[in-house]
């Protein structure tokens, strides 16, 4: 496994302008990266180690090695194409518009009195539990001016209205959000003489760093307010404030908002029934925003009145998520900065990965996106100024500590992940299909990730490509996966293998057909990728996979190759054996074992394939388990009296008797004996196996000689366990 260490050489640089070649290892990497890559050692990673990395670093939505396919599609339902459905804006019920926790932005250059009926209606639905609302009311009553700070869609606008209503003012007026901070005070007395106190709401004023809202502006506004009047200004976390400390708005729980809205719509009894439905429980577990909870109440009320079906309320959560993603990436109306959009994409690729790594690589994508927007401009990335909390708040993500597997064992990392595990695939699908202008930058970014020295980065590049293939297979193959698969560098080809494997895990169609075609073709690079992929996805069709591998090794020894003076490609032969090894150690090992025995005498190439794969499999152990995997498999099979026990013994005898594999097989047995010297379970399993390997005098002599003469660790005398194991060797028939 490659070490999980930061890439050397400092910050990555952007790729060439759009239209230039985008092959891995070219100018799409940082300047000088091609020369640096040429100097790096590039050799194929062992298939077993590559499989372990894929299992360690694949995302939670496509966890490789869990033994299960992702059922029902990547995110449920019909997932191909541009995201469908959107939940945004006002919602309509019974012919009238209800605005709750999404108080509509006033039109530009407009202000006016908010109808009392709307305030009364909102008060019936408003949830103050857990928000500190009463303390905010007292502060507003005392100071007359309050700056309420909170993220978008947190209900801060509704809260501001309810704060003013709690003052018992005679009327509430919305102020023009485009008003200059210095002119704010002048807006508070526009009505002249008026009966009763007035409340004013300034929702999200258009302030900037060069035109901030200052404490002096608030002091001037306070002086213009009469006794009993109040002004509430709502701002976002990034608002330009000077000398002002905003009061944080703590929104109520979405469950409380949903319950309050439902009680108002369908009554208490029906609400209790609806809240117990599994669709509702799942919705609340997804961490939806308050506006979405309020809108879901409308949908549930429609269901309760038999106006919609179960499918609509089950899909509502996904529809809301799709609407949020579309809102993030909408062009003109989006307030999300390009750098934040790059972070959203990077977080989708590295969902559940280390935050620092995600932030680092999101800035690389940001540079590529800048180049796409303006090829003539040199991309720039701010070094400082990014607040982790605000980024995660925008992304609807969470920060947590968790162990990450590395070459040195588990290491605790600070990680970031979307709260909703569907966010990553939904977002990648939206960007790839809904915003094709972003493709050149995204492709260059993935190419750079595929050449990174960190296994986690390469695996997530493959996982991202897998989602793109699931969404749009032809484009993903042509732009991303095939360039990796045809690369001369093993590192890129390994990423192609992982991408195809994860795409198949997501139930992307035609992946087996693709690797079958590549495996039987003349292109050595594509054949290499296909053989590796067979070892990872062949568990679903082991018989067909082994047939394809046998065909590959036969082709390498075909008469026409010898007539042309071409030697068998030893690299492909080794990879075919490695794929057999992976299949033997998979969940279908018994079936693979039987198939290997059935075809063992189908010619020297096929026999060598079976024995090489078997001996390699015998070398493998799990991280924390000393007993070799094949030996443990034998012990279980023998205890359960399954055919696998006889099959493992038969392949062992064949490997020890085959001149091309005798030495490798003896080396493995020697390794097993050394492990048995420190592990009782291994000793007992080996003691059960060895008698099954002696059916003739030569077999007895070979094993007896090994146990008598093998050195211990560091060249010491034979380990004591070797003598004990000699006693279990049966006397061959001729010596009885």
C-alpha positions in Angstrom: 0.0 0.0 0.0 1.3 3.4 -0.9 1.9 5.8 2.1 -0.8 8.3 2.8 1.4 11.3 2.9 0.9 14.8 1.4 2.1 15.2 -2.1 5.5 16.8 -2.4 6.2 19.8 -4.4 3.9 22.4 -2.9 0.5 23.6 -4.2 -0.8 22.1 -7.5 -1.0 24.4 -10.5 -3.9 24.7 -13.0 -4.1 22.8 -16.2 -3.8 24.2 -19.7 -6.6 26.1 -21.4 -9.6 24.3 -22.7 -9.0 22.7 -26.0 -5.6 21.4 -25.2 -5.0 17.6 -24.9 -6.1 16.1 -21.7 -4.2 12.8 -21.5 -3.0 11.7 -18.1 0.5 12.9 -17.4 0.5 15.8 -19.9 0.2 19.5 -19.2 -3.0 18.9 -17.3 -0.8 18.4 -14.3 1.3 21.1 -12.7 4.2 22.5 -14.6 7.1 20.1 -14.5 4.7 17.3 -13.3 5.4 15.3 -16.5 9.1 15.2 -15.9 8.5 14.5 -12.2 6.1 11.6 -13.1 8.7 10.2 -15.5 11.2 10.0 -12.6 8.8 8.3 -10.3 9.0 4.5 -10.1 5.9 3.1 -11.9 5.3 -0.5 -11.4 2.1 -2.5 -11.0 0.8 -2.6 -7.5 0.0 -6.1 -6.3 -3.6 -7.0 -7.0 -4.2 -7.9 -3.4 -2.9 -4.6 -2.1 -4.9 -2.7 -4.7 -8.0 -4.5 -3.7 -7.4 -3.7 -0.1 -6.9 0.0 -0.9 -10.2 0.0 -2.8 -12.0 -1.5 0.2 -10.3 1.0 2.6 -11.0 4.2 0.7 -14.2 3.7 -1.4 -17.0 6.1 -0.4 -19.8 5.0 1.9 -22.4 5.0 -0.9 -20.4 2.3 -2.8 -18.5 0.5 -0.1 -16.4 -2.2 -1.9 -15.9 -5.5 -0.3 -19.1 -5.3 1.9 -20.4 -8.3 0.0 -23.5 -6.5 -1.4 -24.4 -4.6 -4.4 -26.0 -1.2 -4.2 -29.7 -2.1 -4.6 -32.3 0.1 -6.3 -29.9 2.3 -8.1 -27.3 4.8 -6.8 -29.8 7.1 -5.1 -33.1 5.3 -5.7 -35.5 5.5 -8.5 -34.7 6.6 -12.1 -31.4 8.2 -11.7 -30.2 8.9 -15.2 -30.3 12.3 -16.7 -30.6 15.8 -15.3 -32.1 16.0 -11.8 -35.8 16.2 -11.9 -38.1 17.9 -9.5 -37.5 20.9 -7.3 -38.9 22.2 -4.0 -38.3 25.9 -3.7 -40.3 29.1 -3.4 -43.7 29.4 -1.9 -46.1 26.5 -1.4 -49.8 26.5 -2.2 -52.5 24.9 -0.1 -56.2 25.2 -0.6 -55.8 28.0 -3.0 -53.8 30.4 -0.9 -50.0 30.8 -0.6 -48.4 29.9 2.7 -45.0 31.3 3.4 -43.3 29.8 6.4 -39.6 29.7 7.3 -39.0 31.1 3.8 -40.2 34.6 4.1 -40.1 35.9 0.6 -37.4 38.4 -0.4 -39.0 41.8 -1.0 -38.6 43.0 -4.5 -35.8 45.4 -5.2 -36.4 49.0 -4.3 -39.7 48.2 -2.5 -41.0 48.4 1.0 -44.3 48.4 2.7 -46.5 47.2 5.5 -46.8 43.5 6.1 -50.5 42.4 6.4 -51.5 41.6 9.9 -53.2 38.4 8.6 -49.9 37.1 7.4 -48.3 37.7 10.8 -51.1 36.1 12.6 -50.9 33.1 10.4 -47.2 32.7 10.9 -47.6 32.9 14.6 -49.9 29.9 14.6 -47.1 27.8 12.9 -44.0 29.3 14.5 -42.0 27.1 16.8 -39.9 28.8 19.4 -38.9 25.8 21.4 -35.1 25.5 21.8 -34.4 28.8 20.0 -33.9 31.2 22.9 -36.7 33.3 21.5 -37.8 34.9 24.7 -34.3 36.2 25.5 -34.2 37.7 22.0 -37.6 39.4 22.6 -36.3 41.0 25.9 -33.1 42.2 24.2 -35.1 43.8 21.4 -37.5 45.4 23.8 -34.6 46.9 25.7 -32.3 47.9 22.8 -35.0 48.5 20.1 -32.5 47.4 17.4 -31.4 43.7 16.9 -29.2 42.1 14.3 -30.2 38.5 13.9 -27.6 36.3 12.3 -28.1 32.9 10.8 -27.6 30.8 7.7 -30.0 30.8 4.8 -33.2 28.9 5.2 -32.8 28.7 8.9 -36.0 30.6 9.5 -34.3 33.9 10.5 -36.7 36.0 8.5 -39.7 34.4 10.1 -38.1 34.7 13.5 -37.6 38.5 12.9 -41.3 38.9 12.1 -42.3 37.0 15.2 -39.9 39.1 17.4 -41.6 42.3 16.2 -45.0 40.8 16.7 -44.0 39.9 20.2 -43.4 43.6 20.9 -47.2 44.2 20.3 -46.4 46.9 17.6 -49.3 48.2 15.7 -47.8 47.5 12.3 -44.7 45.8 10.8 -43.0 47.3 7.8 -40.5 45.7 5.4 -37.6 48.0 4.4 -35.8 48.0 1.1 -32.8 45.7 1.4 -30.9 47.9 -1.1 -30.9 50.8 1.3 -27.5 52.2 2.1 -26.4 51.6 5.7 -25.9 55.3 6.2 -29.4 56.0 5.0 -31.1 53.4 7.1 -32.1 55.8 9.9 -33.9 57.9 7.3 -36.2 55.0 6.4 -37.6 54.6 9.9 -39.8 57.7 9.9 -41.2 57.7 6.5 -44.8 57.3 7.7 -44.9 60.6 9.6 -47.4 60.7 12.5 -48.7 57.2 13.1 -50.9 55.6 15.8 -49.2 53.0 17.8 -45.7 51.6 17.8 -44.1 50.4 14.6 -41.9 47.4 13.8 -39.3 47.4 11.0 -37.6 44.4 9.3 -34.6 44.8 7.1 -34.0 41.4 5.6 -30.5 40.7 4.4 -29.3 44.2 3.5 -27.0 44.4 0.5 -23.8 45.3 2.5 -20.3 44.8 1.2 -16.8 45.0 2.6 -16.5 48.5 1.2 -20.0 49.4 2.4 -20.4 47.5 5.7 -23.2 47.9 8.3 -21.6 49.8 11.2 -22.5 50.3 14.8 -22.9 54.0 14.1 -25.6 53.2 11.6 -27.5 51.3 14.3 -27.1 54.1 16.8 -28.5 56.5 14.3 -31.4 54.1 13.6 -32.1 53.7 17.4 -32.3 57.4 17.8 -35.1 57.6 15.2 -37.2 54.9 16.8 -39.9 55.9 19.2 -40.6 54.2 22.5 -42.1 50.7 21.7 -40.8 50.7 18.2 -38.4 48.0 17.0 -36.0 47.2 14.2 -34.7 43.7 13.4 -32.0 43.2 10.7 -31.4 39.7 9.5 -27.9 38.9 8.1 -26.0 35.8 7.0 -22.9 34.5 8.6 -20.7 36.3 6.1 -22.3 39.7 6.3 -20.0 42.7 6.3 -20.5 44.1 9.9 -18.2 46.6 11.6 -18.4 47.1 15.4 -21.6 44.9 15.6 -22.0 41.5 17.1 -25.0 39.8 15.6 -27.2 37.6 17.8 -27.1 34.0 16.5 -30.5 32.5 15.6 -30.8 29.0 16.8 -33.4 27.4 14.5 -35.9 24.9 16.0 -35.6 21.2 15.2 -37.1 20.2 11.8 -39.2 17.6 13.6 -40.9 20.3 15.7 -41.6 22.4 12.6 -43.1 19.4 10.7 -45.3 18.5 13.7 -46.5 22.1 14.2 -47.4 22.5 10.6 -49.1 19.1 10.4 -51.2 19.8 13.5 -52.4 23.0 11.9 -53.2 21.2 8.6 -54.7 17.9 9.6 -55.2 17.9 13.4 -53.5 16.3 16.3 -54.7 12.7 15.8 -53.8 12.4 12.1 -50.5 14.1 12.8 -49.5 11.4 15.3 -50.4 8.8 12.7 -48.4 10.4 10.0 -45.3 11.0 12.1 -44.9 7.2 12.7 -44.6 6.4 9.0 -41.2 5.2 7.9 -41.0 7.7 5.1 -41.4 10.5 7.7 -38.8 9.0 10.0 -36.3 8.8 7.1 -37.1 12.3 6.1 -36.3 13.7 9.5 -33.1 11.5 9.7 -31.8 13.2 6.6 -31.3 16.6 8.3 -33.5 18.6 6.0 -33.9 22.4 6.3 -36.9 24.0 8.0 -38.3 25.2 4.7 -38.3 21.6 3.5 -40.0 20.4 6.7 -42.7 22.9 6.2 -43.2 21.9 2.6 -43.2 18.3 3.6 -46.1 19.0 5.9 -48.1 20.2 2.9 -47.3 17.0 1.0 -48.2 14.9 3.9 -51.5 16.8 4.3 -52.3 16.1 0.7 -51.6 12.5 1.2 -53.8 12.4 4.3 -56.6 13.9 2.1 -56.0 11.1 -0.5 -54.8 13.7 -3.1 -51.4 12.0 -3.5 -50.0 8.5 -3.1 -47.3 6.9 -1.0 -44.8 7.3 -3.9 -45.0 11.1 -3.6 -44.3 11.3 0.1 -41.5 8.7 -0.2 -39.8 10.6 -3.0 -40.2 14.1 -1.4 -36.9 13.9 0.5 -34.9 13.1 -2.7 -36.8 15.8 -4.7 -35.9 18.4 -2.0 -32.3 17.4 -2.1 -32.2 17.7 -5.9 -33.8 21.1 -5.6 -31.1 22.2 -3.2 -28.3 21.0 -5.5 -29.8 22.7 -8.4 -30.0 25.9 -6.4 -26.3 25.7 -5.5 -25.3 25.5 -9.1 -27.9 27.8 -10.7 -26.0 30.5 -12.7 -27.7 33.9 -12.4 -29.7 33.4 -9.3 -27.1 31.6 -7.3 -25.3 33.5 -4.5 -22.7 30.6 -4.1 -19.2 31.7 -5.1 -17.3 29.6 -7.7 -14.8 28.6 -5.0 -17.6 27.3 -2.9 -19.0 25.4 -5.8 -15.6 23.8 -6.3 -15.7 22.8 -2.7 -19.1 21.3 -3.0 -17.9 19.1 -5.9 -14.7 18.1 -4.1 -16.7 17.2 -1.0 -18.9 15.0 -3.2 -15.8 13.2 -4.5 -14.2 13.0 -1.0 -17.4 12.6 1.0 -16.3 11.2 4.4 -12.6 11.9 3.7 -10.2 14.2 5.6 -11.4 17.8 5.5 -7.9 19.3 4.8 -7.5 17.0 1.8 -10.9 17.9 0.4 -10.2 21.6 0.9 -6.7 21.3 -0.7 -8.0 19.5 -3.8 -11.1 21.7 -4.1 -8.8 24.7 -4.7 -7.2 22.7 -7.6 -10.6 22.3 -9.1 -11.3 26.0 -8.5 -8.3 26.9 -10.5 -9.4 24.7 -13.4 -12.9 26.2 -13.3 -11.5 29.7 -13.4 -9.5 28.7 -16.5 -12.7 27.4 -18.2 -14.5 30.7 -17.4 -11.7 32.9 -18.6 -8.8 31.2 -20.4 -7.0 34.5 -20.6 -6.9 35.1 -16.9 -4.3 33.5 -14.6 -6.2 31.5 -12.0 -5.8 32.7 -8.4 -6.6 30.9 -5.2 -6.9 32.8 -1.9 -4.5 31.3 0.6 -6.4 32.3 3.8 -9.9 33.5 4.7 -12.0 30.4 4.4 -14.0 29.6 7.5 -14.5 25.8 8.0 -17.8 26.2 9.8 -19.3 28.5 7.2 -18.2 26.1 4.4 -19.8 23.1 6.1 -22.9 25.1 6.8 -23.4 26.0 3.2 -22.7 22.4 2.2 -25.1 20.9 4.8 -22.1 18.8 5.9 -20.7 17.7 9.2 -17.2 17.6 10.7 -16.1 14.6 12.8 -13.1 12.5 13.8 -12.7 9.0 12.6 -9.8 6.6 11.9 -8.4 6.3 8.4 -6.5 3.3 7.2 -2.9 4.1 6.2 0.2 2.1 5.5 1.1 2.6 9.2 -2.2 1.4 10.5 -5.3 3.4 11.5 -4.7 7.2 12.0 -7.4 9.5 13.4 -8.4 12.2 10.9 -10.7 15.2 11.0 -13.2 14.3 8.3 -16.1 16.1 6.5 -19.2 14.4 5.0 -22.6 15.5 3.7 -25.3 14.9 6.3 -27.4 13.2 3.7 -25.4 10.3 2.1 -27.3 10.8 -1.2 -25.9 14.3 -1.6 -22.6 13.3 -3.3 -24.1 11.2 -6.1 -26.9 13.6 -6.7 -24.5 16.5 -6.9 -22.1 14.8 -9.2 -24.9 13.8 -11.5 -26.2 17.4 -11.6 -22.8 18.9 -12.4 -22.0 16.3 -15.1 -25.4 16.3 -16.9 -26.9 19.7 -16.0 -23.7 21.8 -16.4 -21.7 20.3 -19.3 -19.6 23.5 -19.5 -17.9 22.3 -16.3 -16.8 19.0 -17.9 -13.4 20.1 -19.2 -12.3 21.4 -15.8 -13.8 18.3 -14.0 -12.0 16.0 -16.4 -8.6 17.7 -16.0 -9.1 17.6 -12.2 -9.9 13.8 -12.2 -6.8 13.2 -14.4 -4.6 15.0 -11.9 -6.2 13.1 -9.0 -5.5 9.8 -10.8 -1.8 10.6 -10.8 -1.7 11.5 -7.1 0.6 9.6 -4.8 -2.1 9.1 -2.1 -4.3 5.9 -2.4 -7.3 7.7 -1.0 -7.1 10.4 -3.7 -6.8 7.9 -6.5 -9.6 5.8 -5.2 -11.9 8.8 -4.9 -11.1 9.8 -8.4 -12.2 6.3 -9.5 -15.3 6.5 -7.4 -16.2 9.9 -9.0 -15.7 8.5 -12.5 -17.9 5.5 -11.5 -20.8 7.9 -10.6 -20.3 9.7 -13.9 -20.4 6.4 -15.7 -23.6 5.4 -14.0 -25.0 8.7 -15.0 -23.7 8.9 -18.6 -21.6 5.8 -19.6 -20.6 6.9 -23.1 -19.2 10.3 -22.1 -17.5 9.0 -18.9 -15.8 6.2 -20.8 -14.6 8.5 -23.6 -13.5 11.4 -21.5 -12.3 9.8 -18.3 -12.0 6.0 -18.0 -10.6 5.0 -21.4 -7.8 7.6 -21.3 -6.8 6.1 -18.0 -7.1 2.5 -19.3 -4.9 3.2 -22.3 -2.2 5.1 -20.4 1.3 3.7 -20.3 1.4 4.3 -16.5 0.2 1.6 -14.3 -1.1 4.1 -11.7 -3.6 5.5 -14.2 -4.6 2.0 -15.3 -5.2 1.0 -11.7 -7.6 3.9 -11.4 -9.4 2.7 -14.5 -9.8 -0.7 -12.9 -11.2 0.8 -9.7 -13.6 3.0 -11.7 -15.0 0.1 -13.7 -15.3 -2.0 -10.5 -17.2 0.6 -8.6 -19.3 1.5 -11.7 -20.4 -2.2 -11.8 -21.1 -2.1 -8.0 -23.5 0.8 -8.8 -25.2 -1.5 -11.3 -24.0 0.5 -14.3 -24.9 -1.6 -17.4 -22.4 -3.2 -19.8 -19.3 -3.2 -17.6 -18.8 -7.0 -17.9 -19.2 -6.7 -21.6 -16.6 -3.9 -21.8 -14.0 -5.9 -19.9 -14.7 -9.1 -21.9 -14.1 -7.1 -25.1 -10.9 -5.6 -23.7 -9.7 -8.9 -22.4 -10.0 -10.6 -25.8 -8.5 -7.6 -27.7 -5.0 -6.9 -29.0 -4.4 -3.8 -26.9 -2.1 -4.8 -24.0 -3.0 -1.9 -21.8 -6.8 -2.5 -22.1 -6.2 -6.2 -21.6 -4.3 -5.5 -18.4 -7.1 -3.4 -17.1 -9.7 -6.0 -18.0 -7.8 -8.8 -16.3 -7.5 -6.8 -13.1 -11.2 -5.9 -13.2 -12.2 -9.5 -13.7 -10.5 -10.3 -10.4 -12.7 -7.7 -8.6 -16.1 -8.1 -10.2 -15.8 -11.8 -11.3 -17.5 -13.0 -8.1 -20.9 -12.5 -9.7 -20.0 -14.8 -12.6 -17.0 -16.9 -11.6 -17.4 -19.5 -14.3 -17.5 -17.0 -17.1 -14.7 -15.0 -15.5 -12.4 -18.0 -15.3 -13.2 -18.9 -18.8 -12.1 -15.4 -20.0 -8.9 -15.7 -18.0 -8.2 -19.1 -19.5 -8.8 -17.8 -23.0 -6.3 -14.9 -22.3 -3.5 -17.2 -21.2 -4.1 -19.6 -24.1 -3.9 -16.6 -26.5 -0.6 -15.7 -25.0 0.7 -19.2 -25.9 -1.0 -19.4 -29.3 0.9 -20.9 -32.2 0.5 -17.8 -34.3 2.3 -15.7 -31.7 5.2 -18.1 -31.7 5.2 -18.1 -35.5 5.5 -14.3 -35.5 8.3 -14.5 -33.0 6.2 -12.9 -30.2 6.9 -14.2 -26.7 4.0 -14.5 -24.2 3.4 -11.3 -22.3 4.5 -12.4 -18.8 2.9 -9.3 -17.3 -0.5 -10.4 -18.5 0.1 -13.9 -17.4 1.0 -12.7 -13.9 -2.1 -10.5 -13.8 -4.3 -13.4 -14.8 -2.9 -15.5 -11.9 -3.4 -12.6 -9.5 -7.1 -12.4 -10.6 -7.5 -16.1 -9.9 -6.0 -15.4 -6.5 -8.6 -12.7 -5.7 -11.4 -14.9 -6.8 -10.2 -17.8 -4.7 -10.2 -15.5 -1.6 -13.6 -14.1 -2.4 -17.1 -15.1 -1.3 -17.3 -17.6 -4.2 -14.0 -19.3 -3.4 -15.6 -22.8 -3.2 -17.1 -22.4 -6.7 -13.8 -21.1 -8.0 -11.8 -23.9 -6.4 -14.1 -26.5 -8.0 -13.7 -24.9 -11.4 -9.9 -24.8 -11.1 -9.8 -28.5 -10.3 -12.2 -29.3 -13.2 -10.0 -27.6 -15.8 -6.6 -28.3 -14.2 -5.6 -30.7 -17.0 -6.8 -28.5 -19.9 -3.2 -27.8 -21.0 0.0 -26.3 -19.5 -1.1 -22.6 -19.7 -4.4 -23.3 -17.9 -2.6 -25.5 -15.3 0.0 -22.8 -14.7 -2.8 -20.2 -14.3 -4.6 -22.3 -11.7 -1.5 -23.2 -9.7 0.1 -19.8 -9.8 -3.1 -18.2 -8.5 -3.5 -20.8 -5.8 0.0 -20.5 -4.5 -0.3 -16.7 -4.4 -3.6 -17.0 -2.5 -1.9 -19.2 0.1 0.5 -16.3 1.0 -2.3 -14.0 2.1 -3.3 -13.1 5.6 -5.6 -10.5 7.0 -4.2 -7.4 8.8 -4.9 -8.6 12.3 -5.1 -12.3 11.8 -1.9 -14.4 11.7 -3.5 -17.5 10.3 -3.2 -17.6 6.4 -6.5 -17.2 4.7 -6.4 -20.4 2.7 -5.3 -22.4 5.7 -8.2 -21.0 7.8 -10.5 -21.8 4.9 -9.2 -25.4 4.9 -9.8 -25.7 8.6 -13.4 -24.6 8.4 -14.1 -26.8 5.4 -12.6 -29.8 7.1 -14.7 -29.2 10.2 -17.8 -28.9 8.1 -16.9 -31.8 5.8 -17.3 -29.7 2.7 -15.7 -30.5 -0.7 -13.4 -27.5 -0.4 -11.2 -29.3 2.1 -10.4 -32.0 -0.5 -10.0 -29.4 -3.2 -7.5 -27.3 -1.3 -5.5 -30.5 -0.5 -5.6 -31.5 -4.2 -4.3 -28.2 -5.4 -1.5 -28.3 -2.8 -0.4 -31.7 -4.0 -0.5 -30.5 -7.6 1.5 -27.4 -6.8 4.2 -29.3 -4.9 4.5 -31.8 -7.7 4.7 -29.3 -10.5 8.3 -28.4 -11.4 7.3 -24.8 -12.2 5.7 -24.3 -8.8 7.4 -26.7 -6.4 9.8 -24.1 -5.0 7.1 -21.4 -4.5 4.8 -23.9 -2.8 7.6 -25.0 -0.4 8.4 -21.4 0.4 4.7 -20.9 1.3 4.7 -24.0 3.5 7.9 -22.8 5.2 6.1 -19.5 5.9 3.1 -21.3 7.4 5.4 -23.3 9.7 7.0 -20.1 11.0 3.6 -18.6 11.6 2.5 -21.8 13.4 5.5 -21.4 15.7 3.8 -18.3 17.2 0.1 -19.1 16.6 -1.6 -22.2 18.0 -4.6 -22.0 15.7 -2.3 -22.0 12.7 -0.4 -25.0 14.1 -3.6 -27.1 14.6 -4.9 -26.2 11.1 -1.5 -27.1 9.5 -1.4 -30.3 11.5 -4.8 -31.2 10.0 -3.7 -30.3 6.4 -0.3 -32.0 6.2 -1.6 -35.6 6.3 -3.8 -34.8 3.3 -0.7 -33.9 1.3 1.0 -37.3 1.6 -0.3 -40.0 -0.8 3.1 -41.2 -2.1 6.7 -41.7 -1.0 8.0 -38.6 -2.9 5.3 -36.5 -1.3 6.3 -37.8 2.2 10.0 -37.3 1.5 9.5 -33.7 0.3 7.6 -32.6 3.3 9.7 -34.5 5.8 12.9 -32.9 4.3 11.3 -29.5 4.6 10.4 -29.9 8.3 13.8 -31.4 9.1 16.0 -28.8 7.4 14.1 -25.6 7.3 15.8 -22.8 9.2 14.0 -20.8 11.9 13.6 -17.1 11.9 16.9 -15.2 11.2 18.6 -18.4 10.2 18.2 -20.1 13.6 17.6 -23.8 14.2 14.4 -25.3 12.9 11.5 -24.1 15.1 10.1 -26.5 17.7 6.8 -26.7 15.8 8.5 -28.3 12.8 9.3 -31.3 14.9 5.8 -31.6 16.2 4.4 -31.3 12.7 6.7 -34.1 11.4 4.9 -36.5 13.7 1.6 -36.0 11.9 3.0 -37.0 8.5 1.6 -40.4 7.7 3.8 -43.3 6.5 3.3 -43.7 2.7 1.8 -47.1 1.6 5.1 -48.5 0.3 6.7 -48.0 3.7 4.0 -49.7 5.7 
